[in-house]
């Protein structure tokens, strides 16, 4: 079974055209639609999702499912969602194709990185996991801008003709009376001013404006999560850190683990914890980071470690 995971943004062709043109087999499609953003953007994306849902069924005979991404700027949650979704499809014996052409970058990167991480954890299944991108044949932004320039020039011409008619010169637009002419001129002036301002911003800044603040920062870090196989005792350490956060020392972490596992806290057990923490640290797997604190080291999960715990939480609680 071929499953395609398709994050939906503001594109249509790039999400379905390559599959139709290359005559690829598509048995199942999971359409991801965002629920955060301006009302107009969310509605536009939902309209595209509905159209894609219909066309995937009609053109490719694929079964479709719509899945909501609660916050398209929350990389960690999107990564966890991607990790669970891709693994579920693999467990159902599907070959998974992840399209990263559309949707805000945090979601696309989260799904691509999750797919990559799973190939490292599930070596036997790596040939059944694919990420792909489709380039557009052309971009509409510049064409829209050129059309808006023509509209601006037309509005300026209509305004000038209205002014000429008001002064009794020939060639102005015909209106029933001065009130209609004044109302028309006001509408023209408004649209002309809006078009001129929009074009000025487009020429100066491109297709976007400003930098949005998300969770107190204007930067959404996209960690490179390359998961590796984690041994059972290493899993215990990671889940313990995930549950309790930071420990002031490795000894404190070891004591908490001994209590959790019902084991005696001995030098041997403490050494075992230290050894495994080192294996999980920056020099090796990178799931744990430490900060010097006197003669001890504050120990906590790294960003990638946090992602690992989020992605494996259900397995750890079983």
Secondary structure, DSSP 8 states (H G I E B T S, - for coil): -EEEEEEESS-SHHHHHHHHHTT---SEEEEEEE--S-HHHHHHHHHHHHHHHHHHHHHH--EEEEEEES-TT-HHHHHHHHHHHHHHHHHTT-EEEEE-SSS-HHHHHHHHHHHHHHHHH-GGGGGGEEEE----S--HHHHHHHHHHHHHHHHHHHHHHHHHHHTT-TT----SSHHHHHHHHHHHHHHHHHHHHHHHHHHHHTT--S---BTTBS-------------HHHHHHHHHHHHH--BSSHHHHHHHHHHHHT----HHHHHHHHHHHHHHSTTTT--EEEEEETTEEEEEE-HHHHHHHHHHHHHHH-
